[in-house]
Amino acid sequence: MRLSMIRDFLAGLALGVLAAVSAWAADDAESGLASPFFAFDNGTGREQHVPLEEQAKMLKELGYSGIGYTGTQQIPEMLKALDAQGLKMFSVYVGADVDRGKSPYDPGLKTAIRQLKGRDTLIWVYILGGRPSSTESDDRAVTILREIADMAEGAGLRVALYPHAGFYVARVEDSVRLAKKVDRKNVGATFNLCHFLKVDNEENLERRLAEAMPYLFAVSINGADGGDTNRMPWNRLIQTLDRGSFDVGRVLRILKRLGYMGPIGLQCYAIRGDSRENLKHSMEGWRQLCGQIGGQR
């Protein structure tokens, strides 16, 4: 049986389980939330060129489990800074492109994968080119992703497709579709709250998560406003985790019911103000949310 067929079966099973145990699990306060919580480096001072050692130290002091890193430069230096604080590089965010004539993926990726061997770091791939949420370039995408998957597998790493509004993979279901087509055990999907809110409707949240669950390698969250989110600017869809009218706790409760135990990252893109204060407020929001659903890690 193909891996994608098994995962489709599990997706259907997840939908059934979610409906059957929803009421019971909402009251289960003992198991807590098992996911480690890390911060994207767009909120740790990367744009301000804060020294890597200072970023790692700040994350440690504030209680984060590690960082989501961007690009393929200075990976050994960032790993050294994280190791000194007992933290983890949870992901490396890199681009691929389905347009012919363009570089299929970040030229530094091969070297980065060698540097990350045995680190259990996700290769977090966003995909440019083509038309958003179309299938017209899926064959090209599958070829590229299988090449990346082969490199990653040799280093004991996994690949997660990162949905980004306006990109070829714009929706969580796009990342699931391509993960199915790639059909490799080390290739999976991502749920990004802010991008979900930009392109989808809140009422679809449970179904999208349940359908993605057999493929789900990573999740990102942040504070956000609810309502007509498709029309909202990014500064309303990406806030510190203690702000916004959207119930982020609902995302975590669904993930808990589904048995998700993977990493959860904090999206910090373009949040104004002091990085440390923003991260402090988001950690306070995380702890409050975890307390509401029965514990934290």
Rosetta silent file (secondary structure, phi, psi, omega in degrees, C-alpha in Angstrom):
SEQUENCE: MRLSMIRDFLAGLALGVLAAVSAWAADDAESGLASPFFAFDNGTGREQHVPLEEQAKMLKELGYSGIGYTGTQQIPEMLKALDAQGLKMFSVYVGADVDRGKSPYDPGLKTAIRQLKGRDTLIWVYILGGRPSSTESDDRAVTILREIADMAEGAGLRVALYPHAGFYVARVEDSVRLAKKVDRKNVGATFNLCHFLKVDNEENLERRLAEAMPYLFAVSINGADGGDTNRMPWNRLIQTLDRGSFDVGRVLRILKRLGYMGPIGLQCYAIRGDSRENLKHSMEGWRQLCGQIGGQR
SCORE:     score description
SCORE:     0.000 S_00000001
   1 L     0.000  133.289  179.977    0.000    0.000    0.000 S_00000001
   2 L   -64.616  148.250  179.256    1.332    3.427   -0.947 S_00000001
   3 H   -56.787  -39.567 -178.795    2.348    5.745    1.880 S_00000001
   4 H   -64.895  -34.436  178.318   -0.151    8.344    0.640 S_00000001
   5 H   -67.293  -40.489  177.187   -3.015    5.809    0.835 S_00000001
   6 H   -62.440  -43.693 -178.743   -2.117    4.973    4.420 S_00000001
   7 H   -66.982  -35.993  176.343   -1.999    8.650    5.308 S_00000001
   8 H   -62.722  -41.732  176.711   -5.379    9.254    3.628 S_00000001
   9 H   -59.992  -43.647 -179.899   -6.865    6.485    5.744 S_00000001
  10 H   -65.983  -33.701  177.932   -5.378    8.065    8.855 S_00000001
  11 H   -63.741  -44.492  176.645   -6.772   11.458    7.861 S_00000001
  12 H   -62.660  -40.090  177.907  -10.270   10.009    7.688 S_00000001
  13 H   -62.736  -40.169 -179.902   -9.722    8.271   10.983 S_00000001
  14 H   -61.888  -39.924  177.860   -8.571   11.536   12.555 S_00000001
  15 H   -61.860  -41.943  178.873  -11.796   13.247   11.504 S_00000001
  16 H   -66.545  -43.566  179.765  -13.825   10.493   13.121 S_00000001
  17 H   -63.768  -41.283 -179.882  -11.774   10.476   16.287 S_00000001
  18 H   -58.640  -43.900 -179.725  -11.985   14.259   16.548 S_00000001
  19 H   -68.821  -36.745 -174.498  -15.758   14.161   16.437 S_00000001
  20 H   -74.214  -35.489 -172.389  -16.016   11.222   18.829 S_00000001
  21 H  -109.709    7.106 -174.433  -13.722   12.400   21.580 S_00000001
  22 H   -54.330  -51.298 -176.788  -14.060   16.176   21.381 S_00000001
  23 H   -66.041  -41.512  179.942  -16.160   16.620   24.510 S_00000001
  24 H   -63.804  -46.754 -173.279  -14.128   14.147   26.570 S_00000001
  25 H   -69.992  -26.669  179.681  -10.745   15.550   25.602 S_00000001
  26 H   -63.219  -24.356 -179.493  -11.731   19.129   26.305 S_00000001
  27 L   -98.887    0.032 -177.507  -11.951   18.198   29.965 S_00000001
  28 L   -81.156  104.841 -174.217   -8.749   16.148   30.080 S_00000001
  29 L  -104.842    5.492 -174.992   -6.413   18.298   32.147 S_00000001
  30 L   -92.801  -39.466 -173.799   -3.744   15.762   33.031 S_00000001
  31 L   -75.552  -26.619  177.159   -1.868   15.058   29.810 S_00000001
  32 L    67.392 -166.997  178.510   -1.317   18.703   28.943 S_00000001
  33 L  -104.785  121.293 -171.872    0.264   19.919   25.713 S_00000001
  34 L   -88.445   -6.293 -172.508    3.357   17.947   24.783 S_00000001
  35 L   -76.612  135.048  169.855    4.708   20.236   22.057 S_00000001
  36 L   -71.091  151.559 -174.652    7.938   22.199   22.486 S_00000001
  37 E  -119.028  122.166 -179.207    7.558   25.929   21.787 S_00000001
  38 E  -127.104  166.418 -178.392   10.130   27.868   19.764 S_00000001
  39 E  -113.484  139.703  172.578   10.375   31.346   18.264 S_00000001
  40 E   -66.472  146.471 -179.332   10.939   32.350   14.663 S_00000001
  41 H   -74.951   -4.228  172.170   14.129   34.358   14.241 S_00000001
  42 H   -75.360   -0.188  174.947   12.128   37.185   12.658 S_00000001
  43 H  -122.013    6.183 -177.421   11.292   38.036   16.264 S_00000001
  44 L  -107.533    1.361  179.038   14.653   37.457   17.927 S_00000001
  45 L   109.449   12.088  179.955   16.597   40.294   16.336 S_00000001
  46 L   -58.581  -47.990 -177.983   17.711   38.781   13.033 S_00000001
  47 L   -65.236  -26.690 -179.942   16.730   41.870   11.024 S_00000001
  48 L   -91.527    5.555  178.582   18.517   44.088   13.545 S_00000001
  49 L    58.639   37.321  173.545   21.666   41.913   13.301 S_00000001
  50 L   -64.090  133.164  179.860   21.585   41.062   17.001 S_00000001
  51 L   -51.866  142.211 -176.220   24.549   38.730   17.713 S_00000001
  52 H   -57.851  -38.790 -179.688   23.573   35.065   17.546 S_00000001
  53 H   -62.779  -37.897  179.408   24.791   34.440   21.084 S_00000001
  54 H   -69.773  -37.493  177.147   22.529   37.192   22.412 S_00000001
  55 H   -61.864  -46.515 -179.085   19.517   35.791   20.548 S_00000001
  56 H   -63.938  -42.995 -179.844   20.092   32.328   22.017 S_00000001
  57 H   -62.281  -41.629  179.644   20.634   33.673   25.525 S_00000001
  58 H   -63.239  -43.645  179.446   17.429   35.721   25.354 S_00000001
  59 H   -61.612  -41.988  178.513   15.395   32.722   24.218 S_00000001
  60 H   -61.878  -47.349 -177.331   16.779   30.630   27.059 S_00000001
  61 H   -62.844  -32.566 -176.955   16.038   33.287   29.660 S_00000001
  62 H   -88.508   -8.053  174.477   12.464   33.690   28.438 S_00000001
  63 L    99.151   10.249  178.010   11.733   29.971   28.423 S_00000001
  64 L   -78.563  154.569 -178.497   11.667   29.090   24.710 S_00000001
  65 L   -85.966  -13.731 -179.611   12.886   25.677   23.557 S_00000001
  66 E   163.965 -153.969 -171.071   14.820   27.029   20.599 S_00000001
  67 E  -135.622  151.596  166.750   14.621   28.893   17.329 S_00000001
  68 E  -102.268  114.845 -169.985   13.251   28.657   13.816 S_00000001
  69 E   -94.921  152.594 -179.165   16.166   29.784   11.648 S_00000001
  70 E  -114.090  128.316  173.983   16.052   31.521    8.266 S_00000001
  71 L    84.122 -175.894 -173.536   18.345   30.715    5.347 S_00000001
  72 L  -116.160    8.720  179.778   21.493   28.657    4.997 S_00000001
  73 L   -93.953  146.377  174.632   24.151   31.105    6.179 S_00000001
  74 L    58.656   29.826  178.768   25.925   30.947    9.560 S_00000001
  75 H   -64.858  -46.178  178.768   24.264   27.694   10.553 S_00000001
  76 H   -59.058  -37.981  179.802   27.316   26.334   12.441 S_00000001
  77 H   -67.048  -40.510  178.181   27.576   29.609   14.359 S_00000001
  78 H   -67.813  -39.912  177.378   23.896   29.555   15.282 S_00000001
  79 H   -61.234  -41.292  178.974   24.114   25.910   16.334 S_00000001
  80 H   -62.073  -43.295  179.592   27.064   26.716   18.572 S_00000001
  81 H   -64.881  -40.486  179.188   25.157   29.582   20.221 S_00000001
  82 H   -68.747  -43.199  179.343   22.100   27.372   20.754 S_00000001
  83 H   -57.729  -38.131 -178.762   24.144   24.451   22.084 S_00000001
  84 H   -64.083  -23.070 -179.577   25.704   26.732   24.686 S_00000001
  85 H  -105.236    2.804 -178.201   22.201   27.448   26.019 S_00000001
  86 L    70.555   30.657 -177.530   20.862   23.915   25.703 S_00000001
  87 L  -110.788  171.151 -174.619   18.466   24.975   22.932 S_00000001
  88 E  -122.230  144.233  167.123   17.505   23.488   19.566 S_00000001
  89 E   -87.460  103.710 -174.123   17.363   24.716   15.988 S_00000001
  90 E   -77.275  -29.990 -175.689   13.886   23.427   15.174 S_00000001
  91 E  -154.268  156.923  170.177   13.772   24.486   11.542 S_00000001
  92 E  -125.258  118.459 -173.519   15.653   26.053    8.667 S_00000001
  93 E   -90.722  113.896 -175.867   13.414   28.150    6.412 S_00000001
  94 E  -135.979  157.733 -177.043   14.460   27.892    2.758 S_00000001
  95 E  -103.879  151.278  168.661   12.912   28.537   -0.622 S_00000001
  96 E  -128.547  164.818 -175.968   12.226   26.432   -3.688 S_00000001
  97 E  -144.521  124.969 -178.384   10.903   27.612   -7.066 S_00000001
  98 L   -87.112   -6.663  178.455    8.812   25.701   -9.602 S_00000001
  99 L   -74.252  127.585  179.308    9.438   28.170  -12.438 S_00000001
 100 L   -67.960  143.610 -174.905   11.798   26.708  -14.988 S_00000001
 101 L    94.365  -14.097  175.813   14.935   28.765  -15.446 S_00000001
 102 L   -97.831  154.949  174.532   14.992   29.594  -11.735 S_00000001
 103 L   -61.501  127.881 -174.607   17.211   27.884   -9.192 S_00000001
 104 L   -64.460  -27.750  177.235   15.084   24.956   -7.927 S_00000001
 105 E  -160.491  168.496 -178.706   16.131   25.577   -4.316 S_00000001
 106 L   -49.212  121.862 -177.816   18.526   27.566   -2.147 S_00000001
 107 L   -60.006  -21.953  179.887   22.042   26.870   -3.488 S_00000001
 108 L   -87.124    2.654 -172.868   23.339   26.624    0.078 S_00000001
 109 H   -66.888  -40.140 -179.165   20.911   23.869    1.042 S_00000001
 110 H   -58.850  -46.513  178.610   23.211   20.921    0.343 S_00000001
 111 H   -64.477  -42.041 -179.958   25.879   22.336    2.631 S_00000001
 112 H   -59.976  -41.391 -179.837   23.281   23.257    5.265 S_00000001
 113 H   -63.570  -40.002  176.367   21.936   19.702    5.316 S_00000001
 114 H   -62.476  -39.767 -178.821   25.433   18.332    5.902 S_00000001
 115 H   -69.587  -24.696 -176.479   25.893   20.804    8.759 S_00000001
 116 L   -97.627    3.993 -175.847   22.569   19.770   10.302 S_00000001
 117 L   -51.754  128.611  177.293   23.111   16.011   10.102 S_00000001
 118 L    76.448    7.356 -175.293   21.618   14.275   13.134 S_00000001
 119 L   -92.219   -8.300 -177.356   20.136   17.498   14.530 S_00000001
 120 L    57.635   36.653  176.878   16.439   16.663   13.956 S_00000001
 121 L   -94.292  132.027  177.142   16.014   20.080   12.333 S_00000001
 122 E   -74.400  134.954  167.477   13.145   20.478    9.878 S_00000001
 123 E   -86.269  103.739 -172.058   13.943   21.713    6.388 S_00000001
 124 E   -94.740  104.377 -168.970   11.015   24.139    6.177 S_00000001
 125 E  -104.846  121.446  167.648   10.399   24.746    2.464 S_00000001
 126 E   -98.426  150.134 -172.688    8.286   27.522    0.976 S_00000001
 127 E  -123.243  121.192  179.032    7.596   27.250   -2.749 S_00000001
 128 E   -97.494  172.858  176.801    7.577   30.152   -5.201 S_00000001
 129 L    88.869  170.393  178.255    6.516   30.318   -8.846 S_00000001
 130 L    62.577 -165.339  177.581    3.384   29.227  -10.642 S_00000001
 131 L  -103.265  136.289 -178.646   -0.096   30.255   -9.528 S_00000001
 132 L   -54.634  134.187  175.137   -1.017   30.060   -5.830 S_00000001
 133 L    59.447   21.411  172.247   -2.912   26.891   -4.864 S_00000001
 134 L   -93.086  176.093  175.963   -2.938   25.573   -8.436 S_00000001
 135 L  -115.846    6.304 -170.086   -1.705   22.141   -9.471 S_00000001
 136 L   -64.918  -25.310 -179.486   -0.176   23.178  -12.776 S_00000001
 137 L  -114.195   21.939 -177.749    3.420   22.885  -11.551 S_00000001
 138 H   -63.022  -38.577  179.946    2.999   19.933   -9.204 S_00000001
 139 H   -60.008  -44.125  177.991    5.164   17.638  -11.341 S_00000001
 140 H   -64.368  -43.691 -179.959    8.023   20.124  -11.149 S_00000001
 141 H   -61.911  -42.533 -179.364    7.468   20.627   -7.411 S_00000001
 142 H   -62.485  -42.786  178.651    7.474   16.876   -6.765 S_00000001
 143 H   -59.781  -45.901 -179.545   10.773   16.457   -8.631 S_00000001
 144 H   -64.764  -46.275 -176.063   12.398   19.243   -6.625 S_00000001
 145 H   -67.877  -33.962  176.279   11.002   18.055   -3.298 S_00000001
 146 H   -67.030  -35.695  176.355   12.092   14.473   -3.869 S_00000001
 147 H   -64.993  -44.122  177.384   15.622   15.684   -4.513 S_00000001
 148 H   -64.214  -41.743 -179.457   15.549   17.691   -1.284 S_00000001
 149 H   -61.615  -39.999  179.099   13.990   14.742    0.558 S_00000001
 150 H   -63.893  -43.584  177.633   16.759   12.417   -0.607 S_00000001
 151 H   -62.577  -44.416 -178.157   19.434   14.806    0.619 S_00000001
 152 H   -64.709  -41.784 -178.137   17.622   15.262    3.917 S_00000001
 153 H   -60.792  -37.524  178.397   17.085   11.546    4.455 S_00000001
 154 H   -63.311  -21.658  178.750   20.812   10.926    4.165 S_00000001
 155 L  -104.481    7.425 -179.072   21.312   13.312    7.081 S_00000001
 156 L    71.444   28.909 -176.224   18.416   11.940    9.137 S_00000001
 157 L  -112.470  160.819  177.068   16.328   15.070    8.528 S_00000001
 158 L  -114.702  159.983 -178.623   12.718   15.720    7.544 S_00000001
 159 E  -119.229  128.033  177.543   11.183   18.199    5.091 S_00000001
 160 E  -120.388  129.680  179.464    8.028   20.193    5.893 S_00000001
 161 E   -82.236  129.779 -171.138    6.171   22.201    3.255 S_00000001
 162 L  -104.419  108.280  177.476    5.420   25.717    4.474 S_00000001
 163 L   -70.942  134.473 -179.000    2.137   27.282    3.279 S_00000001
 164 L  -141.395  122.518 -179.595    2.453   31.004    2.600 S_00000001
 165 L   -52.162  130.900  178.911   -0.359   33.195    1.261 S_00000001
 166 L    90.150  -10.524  178.699    0.386   34.229   -2.321 S_00000001
 167 L   -95.341  172.856  179.929    2.960   31.467   -2.900 S_00000001
 168 L   -58.916  -47.435  170.564    2.525   28.267   -4.918 S_00000001
 169 L   -92.479   95.477 -174.080    1.909   26.396   -1.677 S_00000001
 170 L  -103.550  -22.671 -173.907   -0.497   28.900   -0.140 S_00000001
 171 L  -125.231  156.485  178.085   -2.788   26.676    1.955 S_00000001
 172 H   -59.531  -35.661  179.317   -2.287   23.838    4.378 S_00000001
 173 H   -68.099  -25.434  172.759   -4.172   21.589    1.971 S_00000001
 174 H   -65.655  -42.093 -179.375   -1.604   22.481   -0.727 S_00000001
 175 H   -67.401  -34.869  176.354    1.173   21.249    1.524 S_00000001
 176 H   -68.220  -44.149 -179.823   -0.775   18.044    2.185 S_00000001
 177 H   -56.515  -46.292 -178.389   -1.467   17.533   -1.533 S_00000001
 178 H   -72.928  -35.078  175.936    2.198   17.784   -2.429 S_00000001
 179 H   -60.738  -39.661  176.332    3.304   15.673    0.524 S_00000001
 180 H   -61.186  -45.615 -176.278    0.990   12.951   -0.785 S_00000001
 181 H   -69.551  -37.104  177.478    2.421   13.216   -4.286 S_00000001
 182 H   -64.699  -40.035  172.108    6.031   13.224   -3.106 S_00000001
 183 L    57.270   47.855  175.453    5.161   10.080   -1.119 S_00000001
 184 L  -122.994  140.703 -175.192    8.260   10.021    1.068 S_00000001
 185 L   -65.779  -20.888 -178.989    8.149    9.260    4.773 S_00000001
 186 L  -100.093   18.437  177.355   10.347   12.268    5.591 S_00000001
 187 E  -121.251  126.936 -178.074    8.146   14.807    3.770 S_00000001
 188 E  -144.043 -166.265 -171.835    5.168   16.375    5.501 S_00000001
 189 E  -115.527  171.398  178.738    2.987   19.435    5.913 S_00000001
 190 E  -133.970  144.365  168.355    2.736   22.545    8.068 S_00000001
 191 E  -110.686  119.919  176.848   -0.168   24.488    9.537 S_00000001
 192 E  -112.872  115.385 -174.368    0.522   28.226    9.819 S_00000001
 193 H   -58.411  -49.496 -174.214   -2.207   30.087   11.667 S_00000001
 194 H   -63.003  -37.774  179.846   -1.658   33.549   10.168 S_00000001
 195 H   -75.120  -33.299  172.476   -1.613   32.218    6.596 S_00000001
 196 H   -58.957  -47.796 -178.461   -4.662   30.040    7.266 S_00000001
 197 H   -64.168  -29.958 -178.660   -6.550   33.119    8.457 S_00000001
 198 H   -73.828  -30.309 -172.047   -5.450   35.057    5.361 S_00000001
 199 H  -119.790   -5.994 -174.645   -6.719   32.498    2.828 S_00000001
 200 L  -133.013 -173.246 -178.327   -9.360   30.375    4.593 S_00000001
 201 L  -115.410  144.769 -176.253  -12.316   30.650    6.990 S_00000001
 202 H   -56.891  -33.929 -177.459  -12.278   30.089   10.737 S_00000001
 203 H   -66.999  -14.426  179.566  -15.077   27.519   10.536 S_00000001
 204 H   -90.621    1.522 -171.197  -12.764   25.236    8.517 S_00000001
 205 H   -57.689  -52.012 -176.027  -10.098   25.093   11.222 S_00000001
 206 H   -62.208  -43.806 -179.000  -10.905   21.676   12.708 S_00000001
 207 H   -63.871  -43.476 -179.342  -11.312   19.983    9.325 S_00000001
 208 H   -61.750  -43.274 -179.816   -8.057   21.415    7.965 S_00000001
 209 H   -67.412  -41.809 -179.517   -6.100   20.267   11.011 S_00000001
 210 H   -64.959  -41.968  179.874   -7.685   16.816   11.053 S_00000001
 211 H   -67.261  -32.726 -179.304   -7.035   16.275    7.353 S_00000001
 212 H   -80.847  -19.609 -168.225   -3.444   17.446    7.746 S_00000001
 213 H   -51.512  -44.567 -179.117   -2.735   15.441   10.888 S_00000001
 214 H   -64.550  -15.681 -178.228   -1.213   12.312    9.276 S_00000001
 215 H  -111.636   -3.538 -164.555    1.245   14.591    7.461 S_00000001
 216 E   -78.095  111.901  179.672    1.662   17.310   10.065 S_00000001
 217 E   -98.900  -25.605 -175.036    5.304   17.945   10.982 S_00000001
 218 E  -156.997  156.549  179.146    5.041   21.502   12.338 S_00000001
 219 E  -136.994  144.326  170.159    2.631   24.244   13.410 S_00000001
 220 E  -126.337  143.878 -179.354    3.043   27.985   13.813 S_00000001
 221 E  -134.500  172.081  174.912    0.824   30.273   15.868 S_00000001
 222 L  -176.006  166.121  172.520    0.604   33.897   16.967 S_00000001
 223 E   -68.147  146.863 -179.322   -1.909   36.340   18.324 S_00000001
 224 L  -158.940  162.124  172.968   -4.456   37.496   15.736 S_00000001
 225 L   -91.675  150.142  174.220   -7.835   39.117   15.371 S_00000001
 226 L   -96.013  174.341  179.761  -10.904   37.149   14.356 S_00000001
 227 L   116.254 -140.114 -179.625  -13.606   38.124   11.890 S_00000001
 228 L   -80.717   70.073 -168.915  -13.202   38.829    8.186 S_00000001
 229 H   -67.764  -26.401 -179.872   -9.573   37.764    8.332 S_00000001
 230 H   -60.596  -26.695 -177.153   -9.088   37.423    4.552 S_00000001
 231 H   -97.063   -2.828 -174.983   -9.340   41.205    4.284 S_00000001
 232 L   -81.350  147.231  172.739   -7.182   42.050    7.285 S_00000001
 233 L   -72.520  163.611 -175.891   -3.633   43.470    7.029 S_00000001
 234 H   -62.581  -28.329 -178.597   -0.778   41.419    8.441 S_00000001
 235 H   -70.571  -11.356  172.295   -0.457   43.586   11.546 S_00000001
 236 H   -97.120  -22.407 -179.960   -3.864   42.265   12.638 S_00000001
 237 H   -92.596  -12.622  177.507   -3.096   38.670   11.662 S_00000001
 238 L  -132.754  104.321  178.092    0.318   38.592   13.373 S_00000001
 239 E  -132.596  172.249  173.074    0.461   39.909   16.935 S_00000001
 240 L   -63.346  156.955 -168.364    2.082   38.837   20.177 S_00000001
 241 L   -71.662  -10.305  177.691    0.415   35.758   21.612 S_00000001
 242 L   -95.137    7.600 -176.449   -1.265   37.658   24.450 S_00000001
 243 L  -125.665  166.520  175.779   -3.161   39.910   22.028 S_00000001
 244 L    96.809  151.681 -176.295   -5.902   39.618   19.420 S_00000001
 245 L   -89.897  -13.619  178.389   -9.525   38.504   19.486 S_00000001
 246 L   -71.159  138.743 -177.921   -9.017   35.170   17.687 S_00000001
 247 L   -82.655   88.863  178.755   -9.111   32.195   20.068 S_00000001
 248 H   -64.851  -28.494  177.236   -5.655   30.664   19.579 S_00000001
 249 H   -57.368  -29.989  177.800   -6.486   28.272   22.393 S_00000001
 250 H   -62.386  -40.472  176.958   -8.942   26.598   20.021 S_00000001
 251 H   -59.263  -47.368 -177.475   -6.044   25.651   17.738 S_00000001
 252 H   -67.313  -36.804  178.366   -4.153   24.126   20.657 S_00000001
 253 H   -65.099  -40.374  177.759   -7.202   22.264   21.950 S_00000001
 254 H   -65.129  -44.734  179.226   -7.782   20.708   18.532 S_00000001
 255 H   -59.817  -40.858  178.895   -4.131   19.735   18.229 S_00000001
 256 H   -63.888  -44.277  179.462   -4.252   18.129   21.644 S_00000001
 257 H   -62.374  -33.964 -179.800   -7.375   16.151   20.774 S_00000001
 258 H   -78.698  -10.963 -179.247   -5.719   14.939   17.583 S_00000001
 259 L    83.996   20.187  178.612   -2.644   13.809   19.510 S_00000001
 260 L   -68.660  130.173  179.611   -0.237   16.253   17.891 S_00000001
 261 L  -128.131    9.223 -179.014    3.096   16.290   19.732 S_00000001
 262 L   -77.034  179.039 -177.747    5.319   18.061   17.207 S_00000001
 263 L   -70.696  150.873  174.714    6.919   21.485   17.578 S_00000001
 264 E  -124.011  123.585 -177.794    4.937   24.707   17.653 S_00000001
 265 E  -104.069  151.571  178.344    6.629   27.872   16.458 S_00000001
 266 E   -97.821  113.930  174.676    5.861   31.502   17.234 S_00000001
 267 L   -77.305  129.659 -174.613    5.438   33.658   14.124 S_00000001
 268 L  -126.462   11.490 -170.680    6.768   37.159   14.813 S_00000001
 269 L   -54.953  124.886  170.674    6.872   38.776   11.365 S_00000001
 270 L    61.604   19.977  173.610    6.799   42.592   11.381 S_00000001
 271 L   -76.025  123.852 -176.164    5.629   42.935   14.989 S_00000001
 272 L   -78.687  158.604  176.500    6.817   46.341   16.078 S_00000001
 273 L   108.426 -173.082 -177.712    8.568   47.124   19.311 S_00000001
 274 L   -73.917  130.898 -176.467   11.339   45.624   21.400 S_00000001
 275 H   -59.303  -45.527 -177.702   12.083   41.989   20.561 S_00000001
 276 H   -63.064  -44.662 -179.888   12.603   40.920   24.152 S_00000001
 277 H   -64.188  -40.885  178.085    9.381   42.532   25.357 S_00000001
 278 H   -61.913  -46.022 -179.962    7.437   41.024   22.472 S_00000001
 279 H   -66.197  -35.686  176.739    8.824   37.552   23.151 S_00000001
 280 H   -62.421  -46.206 -179.737    8.154   37.964   26.867 S_00000001
 281 H   -64.443  -38.767  179.188    4.520   38.857   26.212 S_00000001
 282 H   -67.924  -36.647  176.567    4.140   35.930   23.815 S_00000001
 283 H   -65.786  -39.100  175.685    5.613   33.523   26.355 S_00000001
 284 H   -61.492  -40.892  177.206    3.149   34.805   28.933 S_00000001
 285 H   -64.832  -40.678  178.233    0.376   34.203   26.404 S_00000001
 286 H   -61.281  -46.896 -178.844    1.676   30.696   25.677 S_00000001
 287 H   -64.298  -37.393  177.724    1.755   29.761   29.348 S_00000001
 288 H   -66.164  -43.554  179.139   -1.745   31.077   29.872 S_00000001
 289 H   -62.937  -43.919 -179.712   -3.056   29.129   26.875 S_00000001
 290 H   -64.792  -39.678  177.800   -1.318   25.944   27.982 S_00000001
 291 H   -61.056  -34.638 -179.152   -2.681   26.355   31.495 S_00000001
 292 H   -68.958  -27.994 -177.412   -6.183   26.585   30.073 S_00000001
 293 H  -105.996    4.838  170.721   -5.857   23.254   28.283 S_00000001
 294 L   105.983   45.311  170.976   -4.065   21.401   31.039 S_00000001
 295 L   114.891  173.021 -178.297   -0.336   21.966   31.242 S_00000001
 296 L  -150.439  169.176  175.334    2.688   22.807   29.122 S_00000001
 297 L  -123.392    0.000    0.000    6.115   21.611   28.210 S_00000001
